[in-house]
């Protein structure tokens, strides 16, 4: 027996044991109803072109945790019905989801630590800066720019670079949040 609810065009089976093609229609109805009430990750990214990777990561973690809660409910139903084999299978799947969240959090923490480990005063970083500076001067010289203009460009660039260390640390801290 199939009934219609909430002006949905897809049928919702009323019986507990869904068989045949009814299961696909039922699943589609549930997914459509869920998506109307809850914005998924894909929609968030499409709607907010400027969404940060951190916001995407939080959305992913939230969805994983919601799925974990759904699995907890499923496990409790199986246990209540005495179906311990299926309850154990669901417990393993739920544990895998929770482990994936723990792995994401641990990896993020590791990346945050690495971002804070950059020594801006190290000899290697100073050498990198010198190489970049030398390459910029070489490019300006290849363009046959007059020496006076090159000096003016370098002066303006130096002025722009006064607080580069603070700006870099701020950006790294932003990324690690």
Secondary structure, 3 states (H helix, E strand, C coil): CEECCCCCCCCEECCCCCCCCHHHHHHHHHHHHHHHHCCCHHHHHHHCCCCCHHHHHHHHHHHHHHHHHHHHHHHHHHHHCCCHHHHHHHHHHHHHHHHHHHHHHHHHHHHHHHHHCCCCCCHHHHHHHHHHHHHHHHHHHHCCCCHHHHHHHHHHHHHHCCCHHHHHHHHHHHHHC
